């Protein structure tokens, strides 16, 4: 029974957590999930919303922080530099991919889309 309790405790510690509020194109972007970019070969994190939208916070090869908005298709809209954000590896990892935590304060408009607000996140795998 102790093994099961320990396994459950470890899984609960890996559950993503979010705080703050984001607005995309004038509507609330309610973050329900996140994924480390390491799994897709980029430096950053994908934040997913309850409506299926995705906001990618990524460091480009020059180290510049950028935001990319994905809707219902696989092609994203590069919003460019969108405000300061910080992403760091946590000590936990699964299948050689580190969990990430960080925060972002976003404000940008490009190609007919806008993003604003503040979010903190942790345990993004």
N, C-alpha and C positions, 0 to 999 in steps of 0.2 A: 504493500500500500504506500510506503514511503517513496518508492520509485515513481509512482504515478503522481504523487503530490509534487515532487521535484520537477518532473517533466511539465506538469501544468504550470507551475510557477515560472519555469524558464520560458514557456510559450507566451504567457501573459506579459513578461518583460519585453517581448519582441513585438508587441502590438503597437502600430503607429499611433502617435498622439499629435494633435494639432491645436493651436489656439490662434486667435486673431480673425480677421475678416478680409476677404478679397472681393473685388467687384470687377467683372469682365463684361465689357460692352454694356455697361449700365445695369447688369443683373448680378445678384450674389453668386459667387463661385464657391460653393460649399465643398470644401476638401474632405474627401472620404477615404483617400488612399494615397500612397506615395511609393516610389520605387527608386532605388539607387541607379544612377546612370552607368555605374560600373557594369551592370548586367547587360547593357546595350552599347558598351564601349565609348561612353562619353563621360566627361567630368561634370557631374551635377546631379539633379534630381528631377523626377517627373511627379507633379502633383495632379491627382485625378479628382474630378468633381462628381457629385451624385448624378449629374445629367450626362456623364460620359465624356465631358470635355477634359482636356489635359493641358497643363501649363508646365513647360519645361524651363527650369532654371539651369543654365549651363555656362561653364567657363569655356570660352573659345581658346584656340591654341596660343593666343597672345596673352591669355590671362584675364581678358575682359569678360565681365559678367553680362549675360544676355538673357532675354526671355523669348520663348517661342510658344505660340498658341496653336494648339491642335483642336480642330472641331471634329466633324464626323468622318473626315478623310485622313489619310496617312501623311499628307503634305502639311507642314506647319507654316505659320506666318511669323517671320522673324520680326519681333517688336524692337530689336536692338537693345542697347543699354536701357535698363528699366528702373534703375535705382540700386542702392546697395543691398547686397545679400552676402551671407556667410554660410558656408557648408563645411562640415568637418566629419571625419570618420569617428565613429564610436569604437569602443574596444571590442564589441561583439561582432561576430561574423558568422555567416552560414554559407556553406559551399564556396568558401574563399572570397565571398563578397561581404564587405563591411557594411554594417548599418550606418546610416547617416543621420545627422541632426543639423539644424541650422535655423536661420531666420532671414526674412526678406522684407524690405519696405519698398513697395513697387509703385511707380507712377510713369506710365508711358502710353503713347498713342502712335500707331503706324498702320498703314494699309487698311484704314477704316475700322480698326479694332483698338480697344483701350483696356488697360489693366491698372488697378490702383488698390491700395490697402497694405496691410501688414499681416504676416503669418510667421509662426514658429512651428517647427516640426521636429520629430525625433523618431528613431526606430524605422527609418525608411530602408527597406532591404531590396 
